[in-house]
């Protein structure tokens, strides 16, 4: 038990250190390259945490999801499309992971929520940008985002950790796209995008890893 804490806690603490502090330094005078790596370190250390704590194939999948998330965090500072591409790869890996862990029984309301989440998210994203030439591309990206969240919500992973985390990811991106439209001159996105995103990723990876470790303990008593 002590060894497990020693191996895992530093990476979660480092993730929290970089993830929380980035919110306070992102508008400072730190040179762009340093700030980019500071931003990526928040979720990057979550990838290291997943690698060290879950040693099976699913552990590698969730670590890859976090790694591509960290890559997207950094690339988006220079090019929106490059960052979106990295996130799409991460979303696809997450969809694969959640598909491998389907919930045995899902009530109608939960199924309906997951099904409706996809078209509603796509429509909202499509309607947000003031530059209508960007609407279709953003809606296509949101398809992968929304399917990821829907699959997380109906997976066997803890809904009030992994499912909520995925929804926070969606909300964070909605604020990004709203910043391209009616919230362009608002301070709301500045206060909400990073906290919702980082907390969402933190909930996702800790929820998945803890579930995987329980499954591994049961299969290898």
Buried (B, 14 or more C-beta within 10 A) or exposed (E): EEEEEEEBEBBBEBBBEBBBEBBEBBEEEEEEEEBBBBBBBBBBBBBBBBBBBBEEEBBBBBBBBBBBBBBBBBBBBEEBEBBBBBBBBBBBBBBBBBEEBEBEEBEEEBBEBBEEBBEEBBEBBBBBBEEEEBBEBBBBBBBBBBBBBBBBBBBBBBBEBBBBBBBBBBBBBBBBBBBBBEBEEEEEBBEBBBBBBBBBBBBBBBBBBBBBBEBBEEEEE
